[in-house]
C-alpha cells in the first residue's frame, strides 16, 4: 500500500537580479527584475508503507525542497501530493498528526526548558494518551540513552544529545511517516551508531515509513534498502541499493605483501587486460580487477607463481564510489542498468 504518492511535482522560486552597489539597489527598487529558479522539476514518486528510503543527491539538487513540500511547509508550483491520503499543504494540521520530522540544523525543542517538559508539551499538542506517552518515553529514554540529560534544558545539550532528543520528540505520537534530513550531521561515531540502531528498530518493529536525506553513506547502507538519487531537480535513479552495488560496485582490490621483490610478476600483470597494478613499495603492491572478469583466487594464484606471499587483504568497492561518480557526472545509473 502506497503511503506517499507524488505526481508531476515541481517547485520554482523567483530570485531577484540586482546590479552591484547602491545604484543597483535603487534601480531594483523601481524596476525590479527576477529570474525563475527551478528547484524541483516535475517528478513522480511512490513510497510504500514500512519502506526505508534514502533520498540523496548533491547540494542544491532539490532534496530538502522535496521534503518540505511533503511536510506541507512549502506549496508546490505544480503537481499533486498525497501523504497517507492527505494533501500536506492544504491540511497541515491533519498532516502534522501523521508525520515526524527531524532537520539536522533545526530543533523542535523549547530552548529554555528541560527536555522532559518539551516532551510533555508535545504530548498535549498531539493529544497523546497517557499510556502511549509513558510507554514511548520510557522506550526512547532507554534506547537513546537520554537518562543523563533529559532534565537539562535544550540550550545545555551537546549536538549529539540534542539530535537524540529531537528524534524522540518526533516519534512520541507514533507517526506512520518519519522524515529525516541530515539526522547524523556533525555527530561522533558512537552517537551515529546509536541513532542508526534506533531508527532501524522503529522501522522494523513499528513499520514506520522512513525517508532519509543524507550525505553520510554509512546511514544509507545501514538503514535503507531503496535508493533514490536526485540531481538538478530530477530523479535520475530509483531502485534497490543492492542493484546499484551489483551493477556498479564491481571492482575489487587485493593488497599484497611479499617476502622478496617480484619484478617478473609486475611485468606480467601489466600485460594482462583487466588487471591494474599499483606498486606501493618494494615489497607491497595492490591489484585491482573486475569481479565478473577475474576471481580473487585467480589473482592470488598469479601472484604465488612469482613470489611468496607474506600477507594480503581484500578491499571491496562500496556505494560511496558509485554515488561519487554520479555526483561528478561520470555515471548514468538508469541508462547503464537498462543496457
SULMO-V84424 format. One record per pair of residues at least 6 apart in sequence whose C-alpha atoms are under 6 Angstrom apart, sorted by the first residue. I is the first residue (numbers start at 1). J is the second residue. Records with the same first field share a line. If there is no record, write none. Layout:
I: J  J
//
This chain:
1: 48  49
2: 47  48  49
3: 48  49  83  84
4: 46  47  82  83
5: 46  81  82
6: 44  45  80  81
7: 44  79  80
8: 42  43  44  79
9: 42  43  78  79
10: 40  41  42  77  78
11: 39  40  76  77
12: 37  38  39
13: 36  37
14: 34  35  36  37
15: 34  35
16: 33  34
17: 33  34
18: 24
39: 62  233
40: 62  233
41: 233  234
49: 209
50: 207  208  209
51: 209
52: 209  210  224
53: 211  224  226  227
54: 212  213  224  227
55: 212  213  228  229
56: 213  229
57: 229  230  231
61: 231  232  233
62: 233
68: 74
71: 88
72: 88  89  92
75: 89
81: 87
88: 95
98: 175  176
99: 175  177  178
100: 170  171  175  178
101: 170  178  179  180
102: 180
103: 181
104: 181  182  183
109: 118
110: 118
111: 154  155
112: 153
113: 153
114: 151  152  153
115: 150  151  153
116: 150
128: 173
160: 187
176: 208
177: 208  209
178: 210
179: 211
180: 212
181: 213
182: 213  214
184: 192
225: 240  241
226: 239  240  241
227: 238  239  240  241
228: 237  238
229: 235  236  237
230: 236
237: 334
249: 317  318
250: 290  291
251: 289  290  317
252: 288  289  315  316
253: 287  288  314  315
254: 286  287  313  314
255: 285  286  312  313
256: 284  285  286  312
257: 283  284  310  311
258: 283  308  309  310
259: 308  310
261: 282  283
265: 306
275: 288  289
276: 287  288
277: 286  287
278: 285  286
279: 285
325: 331
//
